[in-house]
Amino acid sequence: MDMRRRLGEILDAASAGERILIERDHRPLAYLVSVEDGDRLDPDRAELLAQRIAAMDSLMAHGAEMRKLYPDPDDGLTTAEWLREEHDRRAEQISRAAASRWDEE
């Protein structure tokens, strides 16, 4: 209600550079800021796109470097097959460990 009564004054303060915290039931909801401050918060779309492309390029370069450092083994297995075998091997280890512990008790 206070905001409705003082809207003109509040807008003048925000346009002068003051950040106004808007609350409902003593809980913060939003800030009212000047257009200039809002523009600084909102990145330029072209710049944002360029940053995202640069990040993707960096990830792809990192992936290429990792593939050089850690090439796939020449065992004829696909990555999915290797993962399945590794999963099965570990499951078997867990099963044996649980069985031997059960036998001890």
DRENFIVEX-859347 format. One record per residue: x, y, z of N, C-alpha, C, O in turn. Coordinates in steps of 0.05 Angstrom, whole numbers, padded with zeros to 5 digits, always signed. Layout:
REM DRENFIVEX-859347
XYZXYZXYZXYZ/...
***
This chain:
REM DRENFIVEX-859347
+00017-00024+00000+00000+00000+00000+00017+00025+00000+00011+00045-00013/+00039+00024+00015+00058+00047+00017+00068+00053-00011+00071+00076-00019/+00075+00032-00026+00086+00036-00053+00065+00050-00071+00072+00067-00087/+00040+00042-00069+00019+00054-00085+00016+00084-00079+00013+00100-00097/+00017+00091-00053+00014+00119-00045+00038+00135-00054+00035+00159-00061/+00062+00123-00054+00086+00139-00059+00100+00131-00086+00124+00136-00089/+00084+00121-00105+00096+00111-00130+00113+00131-00144+00135+00125-00153/+00103+00156-00147+00118+00177-00161+00145+00182-00147+00165+00183-00161/+00145+00184-00121+00170+00189-00106+00189+00165-00109+00213+00169-00111/+00178+00141-00108+00195+00117-00110+00207+00115-00138+00231+00109-00141/+00192+00121-00159+00202+00120-00186+00224+00141-00190+00244+00136-00203/+00220+00165-00178+00240+00186-00180+00266+00177-00167+00288+00182-00177/+00264+00164-00143+00288+00155-00129+00302+00133-00145+00327+00133-00147/+00287+00114-00157+00300+00093-00173+00313+00105-00198+00335+00096-00205/+00300+00124-00211+00312+00135-00235+00337+00151-00229+00353+00156-00246/+00339+00160-00204+00363+00175-00195+00386+00157-00187+00407+00166-00180/+00381+00130-00188+00403+00111-00183+00399+00095-00157+00416+00077-00152/+00379+00101-00142+00374+00086-00117+00361+00059-00123+00343+00058-00140/+00370+00038-00110+00358+00012-00113+00336+00009-00091+00341+00013-00068/+00312+00003-00100+00289+00001-00082+00282-00028-00078+00276-00042-00098/+00283-00038-00054+00275-00065-00048+00245-00066-00043+00234-00052-00026/+00232-00083-00059+00203-00086-00056+00198-00112-00040+00208-00133-00046/+00181-00109-00019+00175-00131-00001+00145-00135+00000+00130-00116-00004/+00137-00159+00006+00109-00166+00013+00110-00183+00038+00124-00203+00039/+00095-00175+00058+00094-00188+00083+00122-00191+00095+00129-00212+00106/+00138-00170+00092+00166-00169+00103+00184-00189+00089+00205-00197+00100/+00177-00199+00066+00194-00217+00050+00202-00203+00024+00185-00194+00010/+00228-00203+00019+00238-00189-00006+00227-00203-00031+00228-00228-00033/+00218-00187-00050+00207-00198-00075+00224-00189-00099+00230-00206-00116/+00232-00164-00099+00246-00154-00123+00260-00127-00117+00255-00115-00096/+00277-00119-00135+00289-00093-00133+00278-00076-00156+00274-00086-00178/+00274-00051-00151+00267-00031-00172+00292-00015-00176+00302-00002-00158/+00302-00016-00201+00327-00002-00207+00323+00016-00231+00303+00014-00245/+00342+00034-00235+00341+00052-00258+00345+00036-00284+00355+00013-00283/+00337+00047-00306+00340+00034-00332+00370+00029-00337+00377+00007-00347/+00387+00048-00330+00416+00044-00334+00427+00020-00318+00442+00004-00329/+00418+00018-00293+00427-00005-00277+00416-00031-00288+00430-00051-00288/+00391-00031-00297+00380-00054-00309+00394-00063-00334+00398-00087-00339/+00403-00043-00350+00418-00049-00375+00445-00062-00368+00454-00080-00383/+00457-00053-00347+00483-00065-00339+00479-00094-00329+00497-00110-00332/+00456-00100-00318+00450-00127-00309+00444-00146-00332+00449-00170-00330/+00433-00135-00354+00425-00151-00376+00446-00151-00398+00450-00130-00411/+00461-00173-00401+00484-00172-00420+00473-00170-00449+00451-00178-00456/+00490-00159-00465+00484-00156-00494+00481-00184-00506+00498-00201-00501/+00460-00189-00521+00455-00215-00532+00478-00225-00549+00485-00249-00548/+00490-00208-00565+00512-00216-00583+00536-00224-00565+00550-00244-00571/+00541-00209-00544+00563-00215-00526+00558-00241-00512+00576-00258-00509/+00533-00245-00503+00526-00270-00489+00530-00294-00508+00540-00315-00499/+00521-00292-00533+00525-00313-00552+00554-00319-00557+00562-00342-00558/+00570-00298-00559+00599-00301-00563+00612-00316-00540+00629-00333-00543/+00603-00309-00515+00614-00322-00491+00606-00352-00491+00623-00369-00484/+00582-00358-00499+00573-00386-00499+00588-00402-00520+00596-00425-00515/+00592-00390-00543+00607-00404-00565+00636-00408-00556+00648-00430-00561/+00648-00388-00543+00676-00391-00533+00677-00414-00512+00696-00429-00512/+00657-00416-00495+00657-00437-00475+00655-00464-00488+00669-00483-00480/+00638-00467-00508+00635-00492-00522+00661-00499-00537+00670-00522-00536/+00674-00480-00549+00700-00484-00563+00721-00494-00543+00736-00512-00549/+00721-00482-00519+00739-00490-00498+00735-00519-00489+00753-00534-00486/+00709-00526-00486+00702-00553-00478+00710-00573-00500+00721-00595-00494/+00706-00566-00525+00713-00584-00547+00744-00587-00548+00753-00609-00553/+00758-00566-00544+00788-00567-00545+00797-00585-00521+00816-00600-00524/+00785-00582-00498+00792-00598-00475+00787-00628-00481+00803-00645-00475/+00764-00634-00494+00758-00661-00501+00778-00673-00520+00786-00696-00517/+00786-00657-00540+00807-00666-00559+00833-00672-00545+00846-00691-00551/+00840-00654-00526+00865-00658-00511+00864-00684-00494+00883-00699-00493/+00841-00688-00481+00838-00713-00465+00839-00738-00482+00850-00758-00474/+00827-00736-00506+00829-00760-00524+00858-00765-00533+00865-00788-00537/+00874-00744-00535+00902-00748-00542+00917-00761-00519+00933-00780-00522/+00912-00750-00494+00926-00760-00471+00916-00788-00463+00932-00804-00453/+00891-00793-00466+00879-00819-00457+00864-00831-00480+00839-00831-00480/+00878-00842-00500+00863-00854-00523+00848-00879-00514+00854-00892-00494/+00827-00885-00530+00812-00909-00525+00830-00934-00527+00847-00935-00545/+00827-00953-00510+00843-00978-00512+00836-00993-00538+00813-00991-00547/+00855-01006-00549+00850-01021-00574+00842-01050-00567+00855-01069-00575/+00820-01053-00552+00811-01079-00544+00786-01088-00560+00774-01109-00554/+00778-01071-00578+00754-01078-00595+00728-01072-00582+00707-01077-00594/+00728-01062-00558+00703-01056-00544+00695-01026-00549+00711-01009-00551/+00669-01022-00551+00659-00995-00552+00659-00985-00523+00661-01000-00504/+00657-00959-00520+00656-00947-00493+00633-00959-00477+00636-00965-00454/+00610-00961-00490+00586-00973-00476+00591-01001-00467+00584-01009-00445/+00604-01017-00484+00610-01045-00477+00630-01046-00454+00627-01062-00436/+00650-01029-00455+00670-01028-00433+00657-01020-00407+00662-01032-00386/+00639-01000-00408+00625-00991-00384+00608-01014-00372+00607-01018-00348/+00595-01029-00390+00578-01051-00381+00595-01073-00368+00588-01083-00346/+00618-01080-00380+00636-01099-00368+00647-01090-00341+00649-01106-00323/+00654-01064-00340+00665-01053-00315+00643-01054-00293+00648-01061-00270/+00619-01047-00300+00596-01048-00282+00592-01077-00271+00590-01081-00247/+00592-01096-00290+00588-01124-00282+00610-01134-00265+00605-01148-00245/+00635-01126-00271+00658-01134-00255+00656-01124-00227+00661-01138-00207/+00649-01098-00224+00646-01087-00197+00623-01099-00182+00625-01103-00158/+00601-01104-00196+00578-01116-00183+00585-01144-00172+00577-01152-00150/+00601-01158-00188+00610-01185-00179+00628-01183-00155+00626-01199-00136/+00646-01163-00154+00664-01159-00131+00647-01153-00106+00652-01164-00084/+00627-01136-00109+00610-01129-00086+00595-01154-00077+00592-01159-00053/+00585-01169-00095+00570-01194-00089+00588-01213-00074+00579-01225-00054/+00613-01217-00083+00631-01236-00070+00638-01226-00042+00639-01241-00023/+00643-01200-00039+00649-01188-00013+00626-01192+00006+00630-01199+00030/+00602-01187-00003+00578-01191+00014+00575-01220+00022+00568-01226+00044/+00579-01238+00002+00577-01267+00008+00597-01276+00028+00591-01291+00047/+00622-01267+00026+00643-01275+00045+00637-01264+00073+00643-01276+00093/+00626-01240+00074+00619-01228+00100+00596-01244+00112+00595-01249+00136/+00577-01252+00096+00554-01268+00105+00564-01295+00116+00554-01304+00136/+00584-01307+00102+00595-01333+00111+00609-01330+00138+00608-01348+00154/+00622-01307+00142+00636-01302+00167+00618-01300+00191+00625-01308+00213/+00594-01290+00187+00575-01286+00209+00561-01312+00213+00544-01314+00231/
***
